[in-house]
């Protein structure tokens, strides 16, 4: 598969909460034919560490073909422009 059809999704699934924006992002990617590498953050500490390390305010975060796309709203705009 081409690198431009591969996506990495970093999203939050905690014991008591699954982020609906992450679920939506995964559904959008798969429906658009992307091979998704799903990276799960499983604790609040992992989420906060990731956000601090990456300089982002939210999860999920999406990368396509190695390029940072952003969060779920950014992904929707990206896919709509294709």
N, C-alpha and C positions, 0 to 999 in steps of 0.2 A: 504494500500500500504506500502511496506517495506520502512524504512527510506532511504535505499540506492537507491531507485527509486524516491526520492524527491529531488528537486533542488531549490535553492534560487538564483535568478538572480537580481542583483542590476544594473540598467542601467539608462541612461540619455534620457529623452524625454523633451526637452525644447519647449517653444512656437514656436520658429523658427527653431528648429533643432531636428531631431531624430537620435540618434547615430546608424549608420548602423551596427557596430560591436555588439551592443546590440540586434538588430533585428536578426542578424545572429546567435548569441548565443541562443536566444530563439527558433529559428527554429531548430537548431541542437539538443537542449535538447528535444523538443517535438517529433522530428522525431526519437529520440533514446528511446522514451517511458518514459521520466521523467515527473512527476507531477511538474509543475513549479510554484513557488511562485514568482511573478513578482513585485519587489520593484522598483518603479519609482522615480527618482530624477528629480524634475520639474523646478528647477532654477539653474543658474550657482552657486549661493551661496550654495545650497544644495550639488551640485557636489563637489565643492571645500572643503566644510566641511567634507563630507564623505571621500574624498581622504586623507585629513589630519588626521582625526580620525583613519582611518584604515591603514595608512602608505603605501598607494598604489599610483601609478602615473596615473592610467587610470581607466576608466569604459568601459565596464561592468566588474563586478566581479561575479564569479560563485562559489557556494557552493553546494556540493552534499553529502547528508547524513550527513550534519553538517561539512564536511571537505572542507576547502578552496581549490579550484582548480586553480583559477587565472582568467585571462582575456580570451578573445575569442580564441586567438591562443593556450593558455594553454588548454582550453576546447577541441579544435580540437585534440590536441595531446592525451589528456586523453581518449577521445572517441575512437580514433584510436587504443589505446593500449588495449581496452576491447574486 
